[in-house]
């Protein structure tokens, strides 16, 4: 499942602007990501990034139940 999640993250990263997302862990349907919002570039907020990731992951990887920013 980790590979599927990585593929979705790669697909969605351009839409996040200056916001950086790194996969930390995937277990029991919970995806943990580290999100860094750039103060210089126009990116999305941490909360918006989690929402976007959750929507995309739940659609493309049905095993995902939740996305958590750590």
C-alpha positions in Angstrom: 0.0 0.0 0.0 3.0 2.3 0.6 3.8 2.4 -3.1 0.2 3.4 -4.0 0.3 6.2 -1.4 3.6 7.4 -2.7 2.2 7.5 -6.3 -0.8 9.6 -5.2 1.5 12.0 -3.3 3.7 12.4 -6.4 0.6 13.2 -8.4 -0.8 15.8 -6.0 2.4 17.6 -5.0 2.2 20.1 -7.9 -1.2 21.2 -6.7 0.1 22.1 -3.3 2.3 24.9 -4.5 5.1 25.7 -2.0 3.7 23.2 0.5 6.0 20.2 1.0 4.6 16.7 1.9 6.6 13.7 2.9 5.3 10.3 3.7 6.2 9.2 7.2 4.3 5.9 7.7 1.4 3.9 6.5 -0.2 1.4 8.9 -3.7 0.1 9.5 -5.2 2.4 7.0 -3.7 5.5 8.6 -1.3 7.6 6.5 1.1 9.8 8.4 2.7 12.7 6.5 5.0 15.5 7.4 3.8 18.8 5.9 6.0 21.9 5.7 4.3 25.1 4.6 6.7 27.5 2.9 6.6 31.1 4.1 8.1 32.4 0.8 6.0 30.6 -1.8 2.3 30.5 -2.3 1.2 27.1 -1.1 -1.8 25.7 0.6 -2.3 25.6 4.4 -1.5 22.4 6.4 -5.2 21.8 7.0 -6.0 22.2 3.3 -3.1 19.9 2.3 -4.5 17.2 4.6 -8.0 17.6 3.2 -6.7 17.3 -0.4 -4.6 14.3 0.4 -7.4 12.6 2.2 -9.8 13.1 -0.7 -7.4 11.9 -3.3 -6.1 8.9 -1.3 -9.5 7.7 -0.3 -10.5 7.7 -4.0 -7.4 6.0 -5.3 -6.4 3.8 -2.4 -9.6 2.7 -0.7 -7.7 1.0 2.1 -6.8 4.5 3.5 -9.1 5.5 6.3 -7.4 8.7 7.5 -4.5 11.1 6.8 -2.7 12.5 9.8 -0.1 15.3 9.7 2.7 14.7 12.2 
